[in-house]
Amino acid sequence: MIAVKDTQFRNEMKSHMDLVTDDDETMIVTRKENKNVVIISEEAYNNLLENIHVMGSKANYDWLMESKKQLESGQTTQRDLIEVSDE
């Protein structure tokens, strides 16, 4: 996580946004009176929303944890995929 002052961010906006997107950094832009702003990439934002959705439902969370437990204990099945024509 990187913190920069708002004036520094404004003066070097492109390079700071490149750090966020290219290096997957989270940036806090500090402002007066503690009115700070957090900047993340669109990809990180979408990932965050997806995680909130999955973790926000007990049924989804329980299903995910059960699947993880099965994977870690080797309870997996391998299957061949079948090609289906578009016709």
SVG drawing of the C-alpha trace seen along z (x, -y; Angstrom):
<svg xmlns="http://www.w3.org/2000/svg" viewBox="-28 -20 33 59">
<polyline fill="none" stroke="black" stroke-width="0.4" points="0.0,0.0 1.3,-3.4 0.3,-6.8 0.8,-10.0 -0.3,-13.6 -3.1,-15.0 -0.8,-17.6 1.8,-14.9 -0.9,-12.7 -2.3,-15.6 1.2,-16.5 2.1,-12.9 -1.4,-11.4 -0.5,-9.2 2.5,-7.6 0.5,-7.0 -2.4,-5.4 0.1,-3.2 1.4,-2.0 -2.1,-1.1 -3.0,0.8 0.4,2.2 1.8,3.2 -1.5,4.0 -0.9,1.4 -3.5,-0.1 -3.0,-3.9 -4.2,-6.2 -4.4,-9.8 -4.1,-11.8 -6.0,-15.0 -6.6,-17.7 -9.0,-16.9 -8.5,-13.1 -10.7,-13.1 -8.5,-10.5 -9.3,-8.6 -8.3,-5.0 -7.5,-4.1 -7.6,-0.6 -7.7,0.8 -10.9,1.8 -9.8,5.4 -9.2,5.2 -12.6,3.5 -14.4,6.2 -12.6,8.9 -13.6,7.2 -17.3,7.1 -17.2,10.8 -15.7,11.7 -18.3,9.6 -21.0,11.5 -19.6,14.9 -18.8,14.2 -22.0,12.3 -24.2,15.4 -23.8,18.1 -24.9,20.7 -22.3,19.6 -19.6,19.4 -20.4,22.9 -20.4,24.3 -17.0,22.7 -15.5,24.0 -16.8,27.5 -15.4,27.5 -12.0,26.3 -12.0,29.1 -12.7,31.7 -10.0,30.3 -7.4,30.3 -8.3,33.9 -7.9,35.2 -11.6,35.8 -11.6,34.7 -12.7,36.2 -11.2,35.7 -13.4,35.8 -12.9,35.5 -14.7,32.6 -16.9,33.3 -17.0,31.0 -20.5,29.9 -21.2,28.4 -23.0,25.1 -25.6,26.6"/>
</svg>
